[in-house]
Amino acid sequence: MSISSFINNRLTTIKGFVKKPEASILKNEKGVLEPHSDLVAIALAVIGFVVLAALLSRAYMGYEDRSFALENYESASFLAGSVAEDSILKAENPGMLSASILDRLSGPQGYDERKEFFEPFSGNYPFVVEVRTEDGRWQWLIEPEIIEPGYLMGKQEKVAASVPVVIELNSAESVPGTLTVILYKTPWG
């Protein structure tokens, strides 16, 4: 075999692999599906955009939910300290809360005392006060009268702050406890 026949043979083989200029995608049967691949790419891009938008909106909603707690924790903490120092709750011994006063404020007969207790605080901040002993034997819940029934049982956003207190159960016994203020988000806030 001579070199020229070898080169001709190779050129003929290479020509079989080279596309002819008149061959078009639309004329070739293999290229019939090619224009439809753009639709798949567009659909994937739209789906990706929708997923991204959903993730961003979810992140923003999560931020909104947490922003109430971040913005109002300081208010709840200040309110808890103010309630713990309120003279209405004080026992005869200085620095202690009276269990008998807590019984009246949390019971059904304490309407007037509750009204007097919540009066100095703004009605724009609906809150409840929960006092409990560290051992969990005693617990008091003081709710304001101005809030419609069932409001505090709903799924409103809330933030809580606690302060340590000493509760005088009787003149001979006092126990450590916690006073917690639970501040609720108002529908207009």
Backbone torsions as a table, in degrees:
resi	resn	phi	psi	omega
1	MET	NA	131.0	-177.1
2	SER	-90.2	168.1	-177.7
3	ILE	-67.9	-40.9	-178.7
4	SER	-65.3	-39.9	177.4
5	SER	-68.9	-34.6	176.8
6	PHE	-64.3	-43.3	-179.7
7	ILE	-66.7	-42.2	177.8
8	ASN	-62.1	-41.9	179.3
9	ASN	-62.2	-43.1	179.5
10	ARG	-67.3	-41.3	178.6
11	LEU	-62.7	-39.1	177.6
12	THR	-64.4	-40.3	178.5
13	THR	-65.9	-42.0	-179.2
14	ILE	-67.3	-37.5	179.8
15	LYS	-61.7	-30.2	178.2
16	GLY	-66.8	-27.3	-179.9
17	PHE	-88.3	-21.3	-177.0
18	VAL	-81.9	133.9	178.5
19	LYS	-73.2	145.8	176.3
20	LYS	-85.3	143.6	-176.9
21	PRO	-62.2	-27.2	-178.9
22	GLU	-79.9	-10.5	178.4
23	ALA	-74.8	125.2	-177.5
24	SER	-118.3	159.7	178.3
25	ILE	-64.2	-37.3	-176.9
26	LEU	-73.8	-25.9	179.8
27	LYS	-88.0	-21.2	-178.3
28	ASN	-85.9	134.3	-179.8
29	GLU	-66.2	-27.4	179.6
30	LYS	-71.3	-24.6	-176.4
31	GLY	-92.5	8.1	-177.7
32	VAL	-65.6	-35.3	-178.4
33	LEU	-82.1	-12.2	-175.0
34	GLU	-59.8	-45.5	180.0
35	PRO	-64.2	-26.1	-179.0
36	HIS	-78.1	-14.5	178.0
37	SER	-68.5	-23.5	175.0
38	ASP	-64.2	-37.0	178.9
39	LEU	-63.9	-40.0	178.6
40	VAL	-64.9	-42.8	-179.9
41	ALA	-64.9	-41.1	178.5
42	ILE	-65.9	-41.9	178.8
43	ALA	-62.0	-42.4	178.0
44	LEU	-65.0	-38.8	178.1
45	ALA	-65.4	-42.0	178.9
46	VAL	-65.3	-43.4	178.1
47	ILE	-61.6	-42.8	177.3
48	GLY	-61.6	-41.4	178.7
49	PHE	-65.1	-41.5	179.5
50	VAL	-64.3	-42.4	178.6
51	VAL	-64.3	-41.9	178.2
52	LEU	-62.8	-44.0	178.7
53	ALA	-62.5	-40.7	178.6
54	ALA	-64.2	-42.1	179.0
55	LEU	-65.0	-41.7	179.2
56	LEU	-65.5	-41.5	179.5
57	SER	-67.8	-36.0	177.7
58	ARG	-65.2	-41.2	178.4
59	ALA	-64.9	-40.1	179.3
60	TYR	-66.5	-40.5	178.6
61	MET	-64.7	-38.8	176.1
62	GLY	-63.6	-39.4	177.2
63	TYR	-64.2	-43.2	178.9
64	GLU	-60.7	-41.8	179.4
65	ASP	-62.8	-41.3	-177.3
66	ARG	-81.3	-20.8	-177.5
67	SER	-66.4	-33.1	177.0
68	PHE	-60.9	-45.9	-179.7
69	ALA	-64.2	-42.6	-179.2
70	LEU	-66.3	-40.1	-177.4
71	GLU	-74.4	-29.8	-171.2
72	ASN	-109.2	0.6	179.1
73	TYR	-64.2	-40.4	179.6
74	GLU	-62.7	-40.0	177.5
75	SER	-64.2	-43.1	179.3
76	ALA	-64.6	-38.8	179.3
77	SER	-66.5	-43.3	177.2
78	PHE	-63.7	-40.7	179.6
79	LEU	-64.5	-40.3	178.5
80	ALA	-62.9	-42.8	177.7
81	GLY	-64.4	-39.2	179.4
82	SER	-66.6	-41.6	-179.8
83	VAL	-66.2	-41.0	-179.4
84	ALA	-64.0	-28.1	179.8
85	GLU	-94.1	-0.7	-177.5
86	ASP	-63.9	135.0	-176.6
87	SER	-68.2	-22.3	179.3
88	ILE	-63.2	-35.2	-176.4
89	LEU	-87.2	-10.6	-171.9
90	LYS	-70.5	142.7	174.2
91	ALA	-88.3	179.2	178.8
92	GLU	-66.3	-35.7	176.4
93	ASN	-77.5	135.4	-177.4
94	PRO	-66.2	142.9	176.7
95	GLY	81.5	8.0	-178.8
96	MET	-122.3	151.9	174.1
97	LEU	-96.1	145.1	-177.5
98	SER	-91.3	125.1	178.7
99	ALA	-67.0	-34.8	-179.6
100	SER	-68.1	-37.7	176.1
101	ILE	-67.7	-39.2	176.7
102	LEU	-63.0	-37.4	176.4
103	ASP	-61.5	-44.8	179.8
104	ARG	-66.1	-44.0	-178.0
105	LEU	-66.5	-32.4	-178.1
106	SER	-91.0	-11.9	-179.3
107	GLY	-89.3	169.3	-178.6
108	PRO	-68.5	-24.0	-178.1
109	GLN	-79.8	-7.6	-174.3
110	GLY	-94.5	32.9	-177.8
111	TYR	-58.0	-49.6	-178.1
112	ASP	-65.5	-39.8	178.8
113	GLU	-65.9	-40.6	178.0
114	ARG	-64.1	-41.4	179.4
115	LYS	-61.1	-44.5	178.6
116	GLU	-66.4	-36.5	-178.8
117	PHE	-66.2	-45.6	-175.9
118	PHE	-85.2	-10.8	-175.5
119	GLU	-58.2	-42.8	-177.7
120	PRO	-68.9	-16.4	-176.1
121	PHE	-94.9	149.3	-177.3
122	SER	-65.9	140.2	175.7
123	GLY	-74.2	-7.8	178.2
124	ASN	-76.3	-13.9	179.2
125	TYR	-116.0	88.1	176.5
126	PRO	-69.0	127.3	-179.8
127	PHE	-147.3	158.9	173.2
128	VAL	-122.2	156.6	178.9
129	VAL	-117.3	128.8	178.0
130	GLU	-121.2	126.4	178.5
131	VAL	-121.2	132.4	178.1
132	ARG	-145.7	152.1	177.2
133	THR	-80.5	157.4	-178.4
134	GLU	-62.8	-34.5	-179.2
135	ASP	-80.1	-6.7	176.5
136	GLY	80.8	5.4	-179.2
137	ARG	-73.2	-32.1	-177.2
138	TRP	-122.2	138.6	179.3
139	GLN	-149.4	136.3	179.0
140	TRP	-129.8	139.3	177.2
141	LEU	-124.6	119.0	-178.0
142	ILE	-110.1	114.0	-179.1
143	GLU	-112.5	141.7	178.1
144	PRO	-73.2	155.0	-179.5
145	GLU	-83.3	-18.7	-173.2
146	ILE	-76.4	-12.3	-177.6
147	ILE	-90.8	134.6	-178.7
148	GLU	-65.7	148.7	-176.2
149	PRO	-59.5	138.1	177.6
150	GLY	87.4	-9.7	-178.3
151	TYR	-63.3	-44.5	-176.3
152	LEU	-77.2	-8.7	178.7
153	MET	-88.9	-12.9	-176.8
154	GLY	-73.0	-166.7	-177.2
155	LYS	-101.5	35.5	177.6
156	GLN	-66.1	150.1	175.0
157	GLU	-69.1	146.0	-178.6
158	LYS	-149.0	160.0	175.8
159	VAL	-138.2	143.5	-177.0
160	ALA	-126.1	146.9	174.5
161	ALA	-138.9	143.5	-176.6
162	SER	-126.0	152.7	172.9
163	VAL	-134.3	145.8	177.1
164	PRO	-75.4	142.2	179.1
165	VAL	-138.6	166.9	172.3
166	VAL	-116.6	129.8	-176.2
167	ILE	-110.5	125.1	178.6
168	GLU	-89.1	106.4	-179.9
169	LEU	-73.6	-41.2	173.5
170	ASN	-153.2	-178.0	-175.0
171	SER	-65.9	-16.1	-178.2
172	ALA	-106.5	-12.8	-173.5
173	GLU	-134.4	130.8	173.6
174	SER	-135.5	146.6	-176.5
175	VAL	-132.0	152.4	175.5
176	PRO	-75.0	151.7	-179.9
177	GLY	-157.5	-168.9	-178.4
178	THR	-135.6	134.6	172.8
179	LEU	-107.2	122.6	-178.1
180	THR	-118.3	131.7	173.3
181	VAL	-106.5	125.6	177.4
182	ILE	-109.0	113.0	-176.6
183	LEU	-99.5	126.9	-176.9
184	TYR	-102.0	148.5	176.5
185	LYS	-79.8	134.4	178.9
186	THR	-85.6	155.3	179.6
187	PRO	-63.9	-26.2	-178.4
188	TRP	-93.4	-4.9	-173.6
189	GLY	-98.0	NA	NA
